[in-house]
Amino acid sequence: MVKLGAGGDTGRNRRSGGRTRWLVAALCAAIAAYGASWAATSSASTAKAAAGAGSGGSLTVLLNTGFEGAWPAGLDPSTDTNGLANQDMMTSIFGQLFSLGPKGKIIDDLATGYKFSNGGSEVDMTIRNGVKFSNGDRFTAAMVARNIIRDLASPCTCSPKSAWTTLAATNPVTVSGNVVQVHFTAPYGAFISSIISSDANWIADLNALQTMGASAFQNAPVGAGPFTVVSDTPSQEIVLKRNPGYWQSGFPLLSGITFKTVANDEAAYEAMQAGQGQVYIDASSPQIEAEAAKTYNVVEEKSTSPYDIQFNTSIAPFNNIQAREAVYYATNAKQIDAKLFNNLFPLTESFTAPGGLFYEPTVPGYIGFNLAKAKALVKKLGGLTVNLFTIAIPTAVEATDALAAQWQAAGINVTTADYALAPLIGQFVGGKWQVALQTAGAWDPAQGVGVGFRFDSHSPFSGVHSTQLDTLLESAAGSTSLATRKKDYAAAAALIAKQAWGPFLFSYAPDQIFVKNVTGPGLSIPLPAVAVSATVLWQDVTAKK
C-alpha cells in the first residue's frame, strides 16, 4: 500500500503524450544515517521519560488525503482496508506488539519477547503482564490470539494471511499462559518483521467491540496504546488524548494529538505557516520540501522501498515477455533520477534499498536502458499500447509522466492515470490493470509492501503468478539464517530479472516536516520505513517548548 495522494489530481486521467514536468529542485533534507541490523531477540525500548506523561505539549499532525489521511472504513484493524497506510493513527490508539526502532532494532511494546521453536516453524510471543486496555479491560494473551485469528479470517486485503503462506491449517494460533504461539508448516524466520508490518500488530479490545457494535467501534476503537479517541470524523480529523492508563510509566510525553487531513503537500505547508499544524508526515514534493527547510526541520527517512514498474502478466500485453522486455529497454531510470530528483535517490535493480536488509543494487542479467533495442522489440510486436497508472502523489505522478515520455520515444503508445489509495486498491483487486508504477520494498523484504506484496501469487496486489518464484520467496522468508535469506533473495531478484517481471528504478524515501521544538523517533530520529514510510513512535514524541 503506497502513500500520499495529490488532492486535485485524484483519479484524473491524463491524455497520451502529456507534458513531462521535470522538477529540477533538489531536496533540502537533513539525513541522519543508520545501518539496518537484525535482532535475534527483541530488546527493551531505550526511550527515557521527560518530566512526566503529558508534559510534552500537544500536536496537530497533517496527513495527505490520498494516503494516510483517508480512513473511510474506520479504524478497526481487521476491517481498515487502508491497513498500514493508517499506521500513525493505529499505533497511537492500539500500540504495537513489537515496533521497529532506530537502526532496525526490534523494540518490545505490548509483547516482552519472542523465540522460535520447532526448527523455526513455531513462534512464541510473550505478552506483557499487567497491561489494560484504555477502558480498563485486561490485555491478555488470549485476547491477542483472538485478534490474530480474526485478522486471518478477515476478507479484507489487509489480512496477514497472504504473507503467512505456510501457516498451519489447524489451530494456527494457540495460547499457553501469557504466551501466544503461532504455528507454521515450515520455518518462518521473518515472522516478527512481518507482524510489525501487519494489522495483527494492533490489538483491539474485542469485548468492547461486541458491546459497542461494529459501527461505533470503527469510529471510537478501544486499544491499549498511548492515546485514546476523543472524536473522529472519518477521513477528515481524529482527536486523541493521552491514555492515563498506558502501561509505560511517564508516557506518552504528549498530552494529545490531532490528526488532520490536507489535500496535498502545498496545502500542508500553507497550514503549517498559518500555525494550523506542527508536523506533516511523508512529504514528497521537492520544491515544497526545499522551501519548508528554510523554516522547519525536514528529515528524510532512509529508503527501504524502491519504485517498481509492475506488470500484470496474466493479461495482454504483458503476458508476452517481449512486451515486458521492451519496457525494460525503454526505461531510463538514471535520467529520471537526475532530472526529476537531482540524483538524490540511489538506483537499484532489485526490491531492496539501502535502508533495509539484504540490499542488492545490481542484479545479474538485469535488462538496462537501450533505446534501439526497445524500438526493435516494439516493431517486432507490431506495436505496443499500454495503460500506466500510479498512486496520486507528486513524485509518482511526475515519474509516471517521465516514463510515458521515455516509452513513447521507443514507439510505445501510452495512456496514464493516477488514483487515490482506495480506487488504486480497486484497480489491483479488479485484475484488469496492465502496468503500474508502485513502491515494492520494506525493511525486511518479507514484510509489508515488500517483494511478496508485489510478486507473490498469493497477494491480491501481485501481477506475477509463478510457483517457482513463490517457492523462492517462501524459502527466503522462512530461514532464521541471515546468510541463507540473503542468498534466496538474490536468487529471487535474478529470476525476476530473467523473466522481465518488473523493472526497478530508484530507492524512494519521503520527508517529515516538523517545527523546531518537536523531537522523537520517526521525526528527528530517522527510523527504517515499515510501509514506504517510518512508523513514528508517538509515545516518545515531545513538542515541549
MIGU-67969 format. One record per residue (C-alpha): residue in three letters; y negated, x negated, z negated. Coordinates in pm, whole numbers, padded with zeros to 5 digits, always signed. Each point is the difference from the previous one (the first is absolute). Example, Ala and Ser with C-alpha at 12.3 -4.5 7.8 and 13.67 -1.06 7.14 Angstrom:
REM MIGU-67969
ALA+00450-01230-00780
SER-00344-00137+00066
This chain:
REM MIGU-67969
MET+00000+00000+00000
VAL-00315-00151+00109
LYS-00350+00024-00116
LEU-00353+00117+00030
GLY-00130+00253+00251
ALA-00323-00019+00191
GLY-00153+00338-00075
GLY-00136+00137+00323
ASP+00258-00188+00206
THR+00286+00192-00160
GLY+00240+00141+00256
ARG-00225-00061+00296
ASN+00147-00097+00335
ARG-00175-00264+00204
ARG+00012-00017+00378
SER+00208-00261+00173
GLY-00201-00311+00073
GLY-00243+00063-00289
ARG-00249-00267-00096
THR+00139-00290-00206
ARG-00243-00055-00286
TRP+00025-00361-00110
LEU-00144-00066-00343
VAL-00118-00355-00043
ALA-00105+00017-00366
ALA+00203-00214-00235
LEU+00128+00139-00327
CYS-00189-00139-00298
ALA+00277+00011-00257
ALA+00064-00193-00316
ILE+00366-00089+00036
ALA+00196-00122-00300
ALA+00326-00158+00112
TYR+00331+00063-00162
GLY+00360-00069+00092
ALA+00272+00263+00007
SER+00282-00062-00244
TRP+00307+00179-00121
ALA+00080+00073-00363
ALA+00373+00010-00073
THR-00078+00199-00313
SER-00310+00204-00071
SER-00279-00126-00222
ALA-00248+00160-00235
SER-00355+00072+00109
THR-00243-00281-00076
ALA-00299+00231-00013
LYS-00209-00022-00317
ALA-00188+00287-00159
ALA-00377+00001-00013
ALA-00179+00144-00302
GLY+00227+00303+00020
ALA+00122+00284+00213
GLY-00280+00173+00183
SER-00250-00276-00073
GLY-00020-00113+00363
GLY-00216+00282+00133
SER+00092+00241+00278
LEU+00023-00021+00377
THR-00034+00208+00312
VAL+00244-00135+00257
LEU-00049+00092+00365
LEU+00302+00064+00222
ASN+00006+00051+00376
THR+00098+00353+00101
GLY+00231-00119+00278
PHE+00235-00179-00236
GLU-00011-00013-00378
GLY-00273+00260-00023
ALA+00235+00277+00113
TRP+00249+00172-00231
PRO+00046+00346+00155
ALA+00349+00046-00143
GLY-00112-00082-00353
LEU+00104-00288-00225
ASP+00359+00079-00090
PRO+00190-00324+00083
SER+00290+00181+00166
THR-00211+00216+00228
ASP-00310-00211+00068
THR+00054-00061+00371
ASN-00259-00278+00002
GLY+00209-00195-00251
LEU-00125-00354-00047
ALA-00322+00078+00180
ASN-00104+00169-00327
GLN+00111-00292-00215
ASP-00326-00047-00194
MET-00005+00357-00126
MET+00375+00017-00059
THR+00022-00319-00205
SER-00302+00109-00204
ILE+00170+00327-00095
PHE+00366-00100-00019
GLY-00007-00372-00071
GLN+00284-00201+00149
LEU+00347-00107-00100
PHE-00087-00344+00139
SER-00314-00127+00169
LEU-00078-00291+00228
GLY-00238-00248-00158
PRO-00180-00317+00108
LYS+00207-00247+00203
GLY+00270+00264+00050
LYS+00105+00009-00364
ILE+00188+00313-00102
ILE-00161+00151-00309
ASP+00167+00232-00248
ASP-00171+00333-00054
LEU+00199+00308-00098
ALA+00317-00205+00036
THR+00047-00318-00204
GLY+00244-00184+00223
TYR+00284+00018+00247
LYS+00319-00179+00088
PHE+00255+00005+00280
SER+00369+00049-00071
ASN+00320+00067+00194
GLY-00088-00272+00246
GLY-00346+00140+00060
SER+00115+00353+00086
GLU-00125+00147-00330
VAL-00352-00031-00137
ASP-00065+00072-00366
MET-00358+00085-00094
THR-00086+00004-00369
ILE-00255+00271-00078
ARG-00273-00066-00253
ASN+00056+00165-00339
GLY-00263+00210-00171
VAL-00193+00103+00312
LYS-00129+00353+00030
PHE-00135+00199+00291
SER-00367+00089-00026
ASN+00093+00346-00136
GLY+00210-00149-00281
ASP+00344+00047+00159
ARG+00238-00294-00041
PHE+00041-00244+00288
THR+00372-00071+00016
ALA+00260-00170+00217
ALA+00146+00343+00071
MET-00338+00118+00135
VAL-00029-00311+00219
ALA+00347+00069+00142
ARG-00089+00365+00066
ASN-00308-00111+00191
ILE+00189-00248+00216
ILE+00271+00255+00082
ARG-00269+00255+00087
ASP-00181-00251+00222
LEU+00322-00082+00184
ALA+00071+00369+00059
SER-00352+00073+00127
PRO-00030+00081+00372
CYS-00339-00173-00008
THR-00038-00310+00217
CYS-00112-00172-00322
SER+00357+00007-00134
PRO+00145-00347-00074
LYS+00336+00097+00150
SER-00085-00142+00344
ALA-00039-00348-00155
TRP+00292+00026-00243
THR+00259+00031+00275
THR+00292-00131-00207
LEU-00059+00231-00296
ALA+00325+00130-00149
ALA+00088+00351+00118
THR+00134+00112-00338
ASN-00202-00040-00321
PRO-00251-00242+00150
VAL-00220+00012-00310
THR+00140+00003-00353
VAL-00135-00053-00352
SER+00133-00204-00290
GLY-00225+00017-00305
ASN-00345-00121+00112
VAL+00138-00157+00316
VAL-00013+00161+00345
GLN+00277-00125+00229
VAL-00033+00027+00377
HIS+00324-00048+00192
PHE+00042-00129+00354
THR+00308-00056+00214
ALA-00115-00355+00078
PRO-00238-00250-00162
TYR-00365+00098+00021
GLY-00209-00293-00118
ALA-00326+00154+00121
PHE+00028+00302-00229
ILE-00286-00084-00237
SER-00227-00086+00292
SER+00092+00326+00168
ILE-00053+00216-00308
ILE-00349-00148-00046
SER-00088+00132+00345
SER+00179+00332-00046
ASP-00097+00336-00143
ALA+00288-00059-00243
ASN-00229-00245-00181
TRP-00210+00297-00119
ILE+00168+00208-00269
ALA-00116+00358-00045
ASP+00061+00222-00302
LEU+00243+00241+00164
ASN+00005+00221-00310
ALA-00374+00054+00045
LEU+00061+00068+00369
GLN+00247+00273-00090
THR-00242+00156-00250
MET-00311-00024+00218
GLY+00155+00081+00336
ALA-00012-00216+00312
SER-00343+00109+00122
ALA-00182-00065-00328
PHE+00186-00325-00057
GLN-00099-00140+00341
ASN-00368+00023-00092
ALA+00034-00102-00367
PRO+00316-00210-00023
VAL+00119-00137-00332
GLY+00098-00365-00019
ALA+00005-00289-00244
GLY-00266-00206+00172
PRO-00331-00130-00131
PHE-00199+00306+00111
THR+00034+00378+00003
VAL-00136+00261+00240
VAL-00322+00181-00093
SER-00052+00175+00333
ASP+00137-00023+00352
THR-00148+00123+00326
PRO+00271-00102+00250
SER-00110-00256+00258
GLN-00353+00000-00141
GLU-00021-00116-00361
ILE+00218-00057-00302
VAL-00147-00071-00343
LEU+00210-00192-00252
LYS-00060-00086-00366
ARG+00161-00260-00225
ASN+00340+00098-00135
PRO-00040-00040-00380
GLY+00378-00014-00040
TYR+00055-00280+00253
TRP+00280-00230-00113
GLN-00192-00327+00031
SER-00234-00045-00297
GLY-00359-00070+00101
PHE+00042+00135+00351
PRO-00118+00131+00238
LEU-00328-00185-00019
LEU-00185+00265+00200
SER-00088+00332-00159
GLY+00045+00181+00329
ILE+00030-00021+00377
THR-00121+00238+00268
PHE+00170-00043+00336
LYS-00221+00143+00272
THR+00063+00041+00372
VAL-00240-00139+00260
ALA+00010+00032+00378
ASN+00014-00369+00095
ASP-00112-00353-00088
GLU-00363+00065+00088
ALA-00015+00312-00218
ALA+00157-00195-00287
TYR-00255-00279+00029
GLU-00287+00247+00006
ALA+00142+00179-00305
MET+00022-00328-00190
GLN-00360-00084+00092
ALA-00104+00341-00136
GLY+00184-00066-00327
GLN+00264+00264+00074
GLY+00293-00240-00027
GLN+00079-00341-00141
VAL+00323-00084+00183
TYR+00119+00056+00355
ILE+00369-00056+00065
ASP+00133-00149+00328
ALA-00306-00059+00212
SER+00083-00095+00358
SER-00331-00020+00194
PRO-00112-00362+00045
GLN-00367+00086+00044
ILE-00009+00223-00308
GLU+00185-00260-00208
ALA-00236-00278+00107
GLU-00302+00210-00094
ALA+00157+00111-00331
ALA+00070-00362-00098
LYS-00375-00056-00037
THR-00006+00234-00300
TYR+00354+00058-00122
ASN+00320-00189-00058
VAL+00217+00017+00312
VAL+00354-00127-00059
GLU+00277-00011+00257
GLU+00354+00054-00117
LYS+00231-00257+00156
SER+00194+00170+00275
THR+00361+00104-00020
SER-00012+00239+00295
PRO-00024-00108+00367
TYR-00109+00235+00273
ASP+00293+00103+00221
ILE+00015+00170+00338
GLN+00275+00248-00075
PHE+00215+00138+00282
ASN+00197+00323-00001
THR+00313-00130+00171
SER+00165+00343+00006
ILE-00208+00134+00286
ALA-00164-00120+00320
PRO-00155-00233+00082
PHE+00099-00226-00289
ASN+00371+00074+00014
ASN-00025-00255+00284
ILE-00023-00359-00127
GLN-00203-00103+00304
ALA-00275+00243-00099
ARG-00001-00149-00349
GLU-00009-00353+00140
ALA-00293+00093+00224
VAL-00201+00098-00307
TYR+00096-00323-00179
TYR-00123-00204+00296
ALA-00318+00208+00033
THR-00098-00038-00367
ASN-00234-00284-00093
ALA-00011+00005-00382
LYS-00197-00324-00016
GLN-00281+00146+00208
ILE-00023+00313-00215
ASP-00003-00202-00322
ALA-00273-00229+00137
LYS-00231+00259+00151
LEU+00054+00287-00240
PHE+00052-00185-00328
ASN-00147-00347+00057
ASN+00348-00156-00054
LEU+00009+00122-00360
PHE+00358+00128+00006
PRO+00297-00235+00057
LEU+00214+00077+00303
THR+00367+00079-00055
GLU+00308+00072+00210
SER+00183+00168-00287
PHE-00021+00282-00252
THR-00096-00250-00273
ALA-00345-00126-00102
PRO-00148-00280-00212
GLY-00038+00214-00313
GLY+00365+00102-00024
LEU+00354-00127-00018
PHE+00184-00170+00291
TYR-00308-00068+00214
GLU+00102-00102+00353
PRO-00300-00039+00234
THR+00205-00096+00308
VAL+00331+00144+00121
PRO+00241-00159+00251
GLY+00009+00192+00327
TYR-00319+00193-00067
ILE-00172+00114+00322
GLY-00360-00119+00013
PHE-00297+00097+00214
ASN+00047-00057+00376
LEU-00212+00225+00218
ALA+00175-00095+00325
LYS+00343+00089-00140
ALA-00139+00326-00138
LYS-00135+00098+00341
ALA+00329-00092+00169
LEU+00202+00217-00240
VAL-00235+00296+00039
LYS+00033-00028+00377
LYS+00378-00025-00028
LEU+00005+00316-00213
GLY-00203+00184+00263
GLY-00285+00041-00246
LEU-00019+00064-00373
THR-00189+00279-00178
VAL-00017+00011-00379
ASN-00174+00181-00283
LEU-00106-00231-00283
PHE-00101+00146-00336
THR-00101-00135-00339
ILE-00143+00089-00340
ALA-00369+00097+00004
ILE-00148-00307-00166
PRO-00259-00227+00159
THR+00218-00311+00028
ALA+00291+00190+00149
VAL-00216+00199+00241
GLU-00181-00311+00122
ALA+00328-00189+00039
THR+00149+00294+00190
ASP-00292+00004+00242
ALA+00042-00374+00049
LEU+00372+00035+00065
ALA-00065+00277+00251
ALA-00239-00227+00191
GLN+00253-00285+00003
TRP+00284+00223+00114
GLN-00212+00158+00271
ALA-00076-00349+00131
ALA+00378-00033+00052
GLY+00011+00327+00196
ILE+00120+00222-00285
ASN-00157+00346-00012
VAL-00099+00061-00363
THR-00130+00300-00194
THR-00086-00035-00368
ALA-00031+00220-00306
ASP-00061-00046-00371
TYR+00092+00224-00291
ALA-00061+00038-00371
LEU+00304-00055-00217
ALA+00150+00350-00012
PRO-00003+00062+00378
LEU+00108-00360+00052
ILE+00312+00067-00206
GLY+00054+00312+00210
GLN+00003-00211+00315
PHE+00281-00218-00134
VAL+00205+00284-00141
GLY-00033+00192+00327
GLY+00175-00285+00182
LYS-00188+00038+00330
TRP-00238-00293-00044
GLN+00022-00300+00235
VAL-00178-00297-00157
ALA-00209-00048-00313
LEU-00211-00275-00153
GLN+00097-00007-00366
THR+00039-00236-00290
ALA+00357-00114-00064
GLY+00031-00214-00307
ALA+00004-00027-00377
TRP+00014-00264-00273
ASP+00377+00028+00016
PRO+00112+00103+00353
ALA+00249+00242-00156
GLN-00268+00204-00175
GLY-00253+00265+00092
VAL-00129-00021+00355
GLY+00207-00313+00056
VAL+00229-00075+00292
GLY+00247+00279-00076
PHE-00279+00258+00000
ARG-00075-00082+00366
PHE+00335-00122+00132
ASP+00290+00143-00203
SER+00187+00296+00152
HIS-00007+00190-00329
SER-00380+00009-00016
PRO-00186+00298+00154
PHE-00276-00246+00092
SER+00222-00233+00201
GLY+00002-00026+00377
VAL+00319-00206+00014
HIS+00359+00117-00053
SER+00230-00300-00010
THR+00303-00030-00227
GLN-00012-00377+00051
LEU-00355-00018-00132
ASP+00078+00248-00278
THR+00284-00224-00118
LEU-00223-00307-00001
LEU-00274+00177-00192
GLU+00245+00138-00255
SER+00144-00347-00050
ALA-00348-00150-00038
ALA-00096+00258-00260
GLY+00333-00025-00176
SER+00033-00358-00110
THR-00137-00125-00331
SER-00033-00346+00158
LEU-00342-00081+00143
ALA+00150-00252+00243
THR+00246+00257+00137
ARG-00267+00264+00032
LYS-00232-00237+00185
LYS+00278-00089+00246
ASP+00085+00366+00066
TYR-00362+00097+00055
ALA-00043-00288+00243
ALA+00304+00131+00192
ALA-00150+00351+00000
ALA-00330-00131+00136
ALA+00186-00190+00275
LEU+00194+00315+00096
ILE-00321+00206+00017
ALA-00149-00267+00228
LYS+00312-00020+00219
GLN+00008+00376+00053
ALA-00380+00022+00034
TRP-00014+00275-00263
GLY-00361-00057-00101
PRO-00266-00269+00040
PHE-00180-00119-00312
LEU-00367-00092+00003
PHE-00162-00137-00315
SER+00018+00043-00376
TYR-00261+00257-00090
ALA-00150+00024-00349
PRO-00254+00257-00126
ASP-00296-00075-00227
GLN-00100+00139-00337
ILE-00375+00056-00051
PHE-00124+00038-00356
VAL-00308-00053-00215
LYS-00047-00326-00185
ASN+00092+00121-00349
VAL+00343+00132+00102
THR+00303-00223-00060
GLY+00375+00045+00005
PRO+00328-00065+00185
GLY-00017+00131+00354
LEU-00377-00033+00007
SER-00142-00328-00133
ILE+00354-00140-00035
PRO+00184+00028+00335
LEU+00349+00150-00003
PRO+00271+00009+00268
ALA-00016+00316+00206
VAL+00268+00256-00080
ALA-00075+00246+00279
VAL-00246-00175+00231
SER-00239-00028-00295
ALA+00045-00109-00360
THR+00062+00244-00284
VAL-00293-00048-00237
LEU+00116-00026-00362
TRP-00258+00249-00123
GLN+00096-00027-00368
ASP-00128-00360+00009
VAL-00322+00071+00191
THR-00334-00008-00180
ALA-00351+00094+00111
LYS-00175-00115-00312
LYS-00357-00122+00055
